[in-house]
Amino acid sequence: MSLKPFHDHIRASIANPALQAALDGNAVRRTQGSEAAFASLPDHQERRARAHAVRAEVVAHLDEYLGLFTERVQANGMIVHRAANSAEAVEIVLAIAQEHNARLVAKSKSMISEEIELNHALAKHDIRAVETDLGEYIVQLRGERPSHIITPAVHLRRQEVGELFHEKLGIPYTEEIPVLTATARQLLRQIFLTAEVGLSGVNFGVAETGTLCIVTNEGNGRMCTTIPPVHIALMGIERLLPTLDDLALFLTLLPRSATGQKLSVYTSLIHSPRRPGDIDGPLERHLVLVDNGRSDLRNSELAEALYCIRCGACLNACPVFREIGGHAYRGTDGAIAPYPGPIGSVVSPGLFGLEQFGQLAQASSLCGACKEACPVDIDLPSLLLRVRAGKAAQNRGVGEGCGVPDVVKWGLIGFRLAAANSVLFTAAQGIGGLFSRIYSPHSGYMRLPAFTGWGLSKDLPRLESRPFRARWKEIKQDIVSRPGNVKIMADQELPVAKPVPSLITQFTDELNALGGKVIQVTEQDLSTRLVEFLHQRGIESVFTDEVAARFAPDLQRAGIAVVREPTPQVRCGLTGVLAGIADTGSLVIVGGKGRPLTASLLPEIHLALLRVSELLPSLPAALRRPEIREAPAAVLVTGPSRTADIEMTLTIGVHGPGELQVFLIDDLGGG
């Protein structure tokens, strides 16, 4: 087993000041954002425990849930394929693309596609696959793998992105992130509109309803699953949840852990292809269920790794990842691991073999920060130790101490022998103390020689030359009991409970915080206010659904054309809303006959009509609405489209609308 590629890239990463600055910026902002988002969940730990139990149940009974899910998906009208390995998955996607004479595939973010190296396989058959997530698009232009599960271009600074766009796209060099984002939006818009196939991953599959849930912020996920005539979804067989109530639980955890949001901008809930009478949506939807080692992993001592929901929180918390980045996680042949960080150091060897990726588990301090950050409470330190012990399904003869240099292995064997005998241990401690002073004569820390493997980048506390028992005799015990230190004051003021805000106030505050705007109106004033808004913006035409179409006569009298088909040139979309979610500021919009989802997606401005009576307190209440289950697709919209893929700088307006205005209609008489 060659560790040289791994060690070489660790050294290069640590010596790269630009990479260090980028990784530090990502870790600080991600962890701060996540902490702030979880502050609104006082029962956070209880939710983690419930989520862990749900994932454990699914993995333990995976065959049953897969059977039910497949049955429901097929009943909904989607075509289901099973792929035992990466070769079969590629073959299935290729066959679908060739059946439709596809030459262009618009891709939303999918870790499975990275895992099976889909883009390269399609390119061999003259099929161009274009990554449409901004971060994925950047690394694709550079010919790289993503370096982070959530933020693919986390390793790059704006200067590098500016140089890349200047070289590859021919634009004048700029470091202005909004300009770089707008350039990608303009170029990728044509990809969405002309691709024969849209391809996406799947965050969660819901067994009871056959729902595909896809979570994005930029809008590219919605574009890829709505506009092309064919949609292919790649999904790992473990990404299942039993019910929509379980989905509601996980949607309170995933965005908070991944990006520090209460809910991602777009949460798509997909059930079927386009139905008769629908205005938009793909004519075919294909679901490819990919095993690729997951069944073997499930039957190994690393099965808990399958609980992962790919939020990337463990990467942000890990002190090792924060120093070396995702591209330093290398196999023995020098290949970048598909999954980096603490979870990748378990999943990569678990799926693809210890002999190739077993050494990744050594890139861990076992500090437990990854476990604390995990929203489903995966015991990553224990899993990492199991990888180190050679306990994985894809073992192929790799023994205990996977990835550990021989000199360290012999040292640990010697330590184990010495620690079992008090006399030997005392003698060894004295020798160790003398040794440590040779290597650290003027400090409290020592640096071991590089050949030990520990000397590459680690400082160790200097060893004591005298045993603990000898030092303990010289310590004076001064344990004094001080009763009365804690005093409860009878007249102490109790905290005053904050008043519970009304649903209107809560919804308004949440949406305003996201960059949206709420305009409160009455039924009588609605048409007038709509016309005033459109005239102020110089908008001459609007793309509407059947709910908003009732205002067509008023708009047309005001000189504003009403469009009922997807038209990219129209600047404004006007849609009805099934419900509003107060605690996240979200809108629930359903597709189907007379309700084009593209009306809330293609235009640069989205105007939504929401009645006060349709405000709901939380996400679970919204997902129980039967209209969601009955629709071919639905979407939860939480603010304007956004990205932070370049230097973690928030930029509003990517592939979806950059402006969201909600006309909140008082139909309760001023409640």
NORLIN-V509920 format. One line per field, one symbol per residue. ss: DSSP state (h for helix, s for strand, l for the rest). phi: phi as a letter, one per 30 degrees, with the letter a starting at -180 (. if undefined). A space follows every 10 residues. Layout:
ss = ???
phi = ???
This chain:
ss = lllhhhhhhh hhhhllhhhh hhhhhhhhhh hhhhhhhhll lllhhhhhhh hhhhhhhhhh lhhhhhhhhh hhhhhlllss sssllhhhhh hhhhhhhhhl lllsssslll hhhhhllhhh hhhllllsss sllhhhhhhh hlllllllll lllllllhhh hhhhhhhhhl llllllhhhh hhhhhhhhhh hhhhllssss lllsssllll sssssslllh hhhhhhllls ssssssllls sllhhhhhhh hhhhhhhhhl lllllsssss lllllllsll lllsssssss lllhhhhhll llhhhhhlll llhhhhhlll hhhhlhhhls lllllsllll hhhhhhhhhh hhlhhhhhhh hhllllllhh hhhllllllh hhhhhhhhll llllllllll lllllhhhhh hhhhhhhhhl lhhhhhhhhh hhhhhhhhhl llllsslllh hhllllllls sllllllhhh hhllllllll llllllllll llllllllll llhhhhhhhh hhhlllssss sslllhhhhh hhhhhhllll sssslllhhh hhhhhhhlll ssslllllll lsssssllss sllllsssss lsslslhhhh llllssssss shhhssllhh hhhllhhhhh llssssslll lsslllllll ssllllllss ssssssllll l
phi = .cceeddddd dddddcdddd dddddddddd dddddddddd cdcedddedd dddddddddd bddddddddd ddddddjdcc bcbdbddddd dddddddddc hdbbcccdda dddddchded ddddcicdcc dcdedddddd ddicdecadc cdcddccddd ddddddddci dedbcddedd ddddeddded dedcddbcbb dbdbccddci dccbcbcdjd ddddcbdddb bcccbddddc bdbddddedd ddceddddbi cdadebccbc cadecejddb jddbbcccdc dhjdddddcc dceddddech didddddddd edcciddddb ddcjddddbc iedddcdddd dcjddcbddd dddadhdidd dddddchddd eddddddedi cbddchidcd idiceedded dddddddddd bddddddddd ddddddddcb dbbdbbcded ddidddaccc eddddcdded dddcdddbcc dbdidcbcdd cddddddddd dddddddddd ddddjdbccd bcedceeddd deddddcicc abcbcddddd ceedddddic dccccebddd dbcbbdbdac cddbicccbc ckdibddddc bdddbccbcb dedcdcdade dddddddddd ddabbccbjd eabbdchhcd bcicccecbb bcdccdccii d
